[in-house]
Amino acid sequence: MSLKHQLALSFIKGIGPASAKALITYFGNATAIFNAPLSHLKRVPGIGAFRAELLNTTEALERAEEEMAFISKNNIEVIFYTDSRYPQKLKHCNDAPILLYSRGNADLNNQRIVSIVGTRNATDYGRQLCKQLLEDLQQYQVLVVSGLALGIDVAAHKESLRLDIPTVGVLGHGLDRLYPTQNRGVAEKMLLNGGLLSEYPSGTKPDRENFPQRNRIVAGMADVTVVVEAGIKGGALITAEIANSYNRDVFAFPGRTTDEFSEGCNFLIRHNKAGLLTCAADLAYLLGWDNEKSGKPAVKQFALPIDLNDQERIIFETLYQHSAPLAIDELSFKLNMPTSQLAMNLLNMEMQGYISTRPGKMYAIN
């Protein structure tokens, strides 16, 4: 598949991730899209005449050639949506970018990925929480993701480097620059154990509107998002909201009611948008990592409870077969069981102690 055409597809204004993926599904690859006649492009569901006309341009191809020169010169890897290297957890998000620019050596499909976010105005309390959390997570062989911003983000990256935990910074601009510049030294060290990731090509400035977009990658590529310290407004709460929309686990450290930069965490916990976190052990228990400290899946002894009815047994077996918690909608689809009926069974099983509810309305066996 042509890298030039993959890049060009991402440069066409008016063709977002959903439209690009629809085109890839229809034609098979980016090269075929650019070689297709206008009449065929118009037939693609969701494209229509207007978007088909947008594809009939040489400007995107010329821009792609410029980007290829930059990529080659700066040892940047382009990871397209259909590549096996593309973060698979992110791929399941409907608004995931069509491609990513990457530097470094991180495994973006690490078995356990934790996103750590928080305020740019980190206090000693927040930095200490970050330090302790990462020291405790070290044994679980995690990949740590954050946004390389000032405050909690860079504290998470620095602690990861200190503990030799691979860490990835997701940027809101192209890889031809680094914002904020104060973090350049940290970023360079991250390339040796982790890396930098962006959906933006060279020449993209760190404009304000890019950072909420960046946050969906931070949330989408991780198993869980942890908010260490946050005010009532800001990117950390946006990231938590996005993670919830993806049905991912979200946790937050509580703070005193009088602490300005714990107000956001307390808000998330109070409104059931995040589980209350006091230490990494809470996280490991709720995500089922307790018996996986070696980094290898624990062998479970399967014993089907005898006091479940036929429907509950099927639900139990389905949950057992999945290492990650499942949402009720996903369970309903897998089992072909009405949501209302499924909800009653889940409630009964939870009351008996066989399963538990996780943040994001997810279910898992105990």
N, C-alpha and C positions, 0 to 999 in steps of 0.2 A: 504494500500500500504506500502511496506517495506521501511523504512528509509535507511536501509543498502544498498538496491539496487539503491535508488535515489542518494545517495552519490557516490556509485561505478560508476554510469553512468557518473558523473561529473569528475571522476578521470581517465577516459580512454583517453589517448593521441591520437589525431587524430579524436576524436569524439567531434566536436564543438557544439555550440548551435543549429545550423540548423539541423545537423544530429541527435542530441539527440531528438529534437522535432519531426522529421520525424519518428523516432523509436517509440516514445510515441504515436503518432497519429496512427501508424500501429498496435501496440500491445496493446495499452490501458493503460499500466502502466509499471514502471521500472522492477518490478519483472518478468513480462511476457517476457521482453526482454532477461533477463539473463537465463530464462528457455527455450527459443526458440532454436530449432536445427539450426545448421549453414545454412542448406538449406533454412530455412524460413527467416533468417536474410538477406541473399543475395537477396531476392526478394523485399526488401524494397526500394522504389525509392530513389536514391541518396546515397545508402549505398554500394552496390556491394560487391565483394569477399574480397577486401582488408580491408575495414572497418569492415566487418562481422568477419573477423579473429581477429581483435583487441578486439572484444567483448568476444572472447573465451579465457579469462584469469582469474586467481584467484588473481592476484596482486591487482587489483582495489578493489575487495571485502575485501581483507586483510587491505588495506589502509582505507576503509570505516569503518571497525570495530575499528581501532585506532581513527578515527575522532569521532565516536559515543561516545567513552569514554571521549574525550575532551569536546564534546558538553554537555554531561550530567554533568560533573564536574563543568563547567563554566556557566551553565544556559543559554546556547545559543539556539536560535530558528532557525531551518532550514525551509526555506520557498521554497517549490518546485514550479515549473512553473505552475502546474495545481491547486495549492492551491488558495482558495479565498482570502487569506491574501497577496498573491503576488501582487506587485504594478501593477494595471491594465493598467495604461498608459504606463509603461515600457513593459508590456507583448505584446503590439501592435508593438514593435520595432523588426525587424526581427533578430537582433543580440543580443537580450536580453539573459542574462545568464539563464541556466537551473535551477539554485537554488541560494538562497541568505542565508547568515548567518547573524543573527540579534540579537542585544542586546538592551534592552530598552523597551519602551511602546508606541512607535509612531504608529499612524494610517497611514500606508503607502498608503492608499487609501483615504486620506483626500480630501474633496471637492475641495480645492484650494491648489496647491503646487507650490511654487516659488523656483527656484534654483538661488542662488546668488554666483557669482564667480568673481575672479579678481587676480591681481598680488600678489606675495609673498612680494613685496616691497611696501606695501601700504603707502601712504602719509597721512598727516593730512586731506587733501581734500577728499581722498577716504574713510577714516574712518568716516568723518563727513557725507558724502553722505550715507554711510551704516547705520549710526545711524538714520538719518532723514527718510530714506526709511522704515526702520523697525518700527519706531515709528508710521508712517502713515499707514503701512500695518497691524498693530495690530488689528484694528477694523474689518478686513476682515476674521479673524479666519483662517489664512494660516498656512501651514506647510512649514518651511524653510529648504532647502537642500543645502549642500555645501560639500567641500572635506576635511575639517578639516586641511587644510594646513596653513602655516604661512601667515600673511598679511590679505587680504580681507576675505578669507574663515573663519578664526577664529574670525575675527571681526564680521562677520554675525552671527556666532554661539553665541558669547558673548552677542551681543545686543539682540538676540532672548531670551537668558536665562534671561537677565535683564528685559525684557518685558513680560516674561512668555509666549512666543511663542514657541510651540514645534519645535524642530530642529533636523535634522538627518545629521550625518557625514558619507559620503561614503568613505571607505578606500581602499587603493591600496595594502593591505597586509592582513594577517590573523588576527583574533580577539584575538590572543595570545600575541599581542604586540601593541604598539601605536607609530606611527611616524607622526610628530616629537614629541619627548618626552616632549617638552615644553608645549604641549597642553593636557597633561594627566589630569590635574585638570579640564579643560573645558570639556573634554570627560566624565569624571566621573559624572559631573553635568548634562550632556546631557542625561544620562541614566534615570534620574528622570523625564524628560519632553522632550522626543524625543528618541534618541538612536544612535547606530552605525550600519552600514550596510556594508557588503562585499560579493563579490562573491568568495573570496579566502579562502581556508581552513587553519587551523593552520599550522604553519611552513613556510608559504609563506612570504618571505622577501619583504620589500618595494623597489623592483627593479624598475628602471626607466621606463621599458616598461609597467609596471602595471598601471601607472597613466593615460595614454590616454585611456586605457580600462575602468578604473574607471569612467572617464569623461562621457562615454556613459550612465552610470546609472544615474549620476547627471542630465544629459540632458533629458534622456528618461522618468524618473518617474515624471517629472514636467510639469505643464501647460505652464510655461514660464521660460526662463532663462534670468537673468539680469546680465550684465557685468558692474560692478561698476567702476573698474579702471584696465587697462591692458596695458602692453607693446605690441609691434608689434609681439612678439613671446611669446609662453608660453601656458600653459594649458587652460587658460580662452578662448583664441581664438579657441582652439581645441574644447572645450565644445560648444561654439557658433556655430561652423561649424556643429558639430554633431546634435545639436538641429535643425538647419536649414534643415539638411538631413532628419530629422523626421517630417518635416513640423510643428514644434512647434514655438511659438512666441519667439522672441529674442529682447531684448532691451538693450541699452547701454547709460550710462551717458557720455555726451561729455566733453572734456577738452580743455584747451588752446593748440594751435598748437605747442607750444614750450615745453609742458609737456611730458617727456619721457613715463610716465606711464599712459598717456591718449591716446597715439598714437594708441594703438590697438582698443580702443573704437571709436576713430574718423575714423579709417579705416573701421570698421564694418558699421558705419552709412553712410560713404561716398559711400560705395559699396552696399548699400541697403541690407546688411546682418543682420542689426539690426535696430529697430526703435529708434528714438531719445527719450530719457527719461529725464525729468527734475524733476519729483516728482512721488510719489505713485499714485497721482490722475490721471496722464496720464495712468498708468498701469491699474488702476481700470476701467477707462472709456473704454479703448480699449479692455479689456477683459470682459466687461459687468457686472462689479461688483458694479457699482454706486448705484444701488437700492437694493443691497444685503448685506448691512452692518451688518444686524442681523445674517448673516450666513445662512439665509433661501432664497430660490429662490424667486425672485420678481414675482408677478402675472402681466402678460402683458395683456393689452387690445388689442386683435387682430383686426386689421382693414385692410383688404386687399385693396391696392391702386386700384382705378378704372381705371387708365389710363395705366395699363400694358396690354400687349398682352397675349394670352393664355400661351405661353411658359414661359414668364416672371412671370406670376402668379404662375406657378408650381414651378419655381425656388425660388420665394419669400416664398412660403409655406414650401418648403423643408428647407430653411435656418432658417425660424422661428421655426421649430420644433426641431432644434438642438441648445443647449445652447452654444456650442463651434463653432468657425468658421470652415468652411469646405474648403478643397483644391479643385481646379478645377477638378482634376482627380477623386476625390471622388464624386463630384457632377455629373460629366459626367457618372460615373458608376451607381449611384443611379437613375438618370433620363433617362438613356439609350439615351443620347443626344450626338452627336459628339462634341468633344472639340472645334472645330472651330466655330460651331454654338453657343455653350454655351458661348464662350468668347465674341461674339458679343452681346448677350443678357445681359451678366454681365456688359459690358462696358456701354450699354444704361441705365441700371438700376442704375449704379454708377453715371452717368452724371445727372440723375434725382434726385439723393440724397437718393435713397431707400436702397442702400447697400454701403459698403465700403470695401476697400482692406486692409487686415492686413498683418503684416510681415510674410514671408514664403509663399506668394501668396495664402493667405487664404481669404475667403469671409464671411461676416456676415451682417445681416440687421442692419440699423441704429436705 
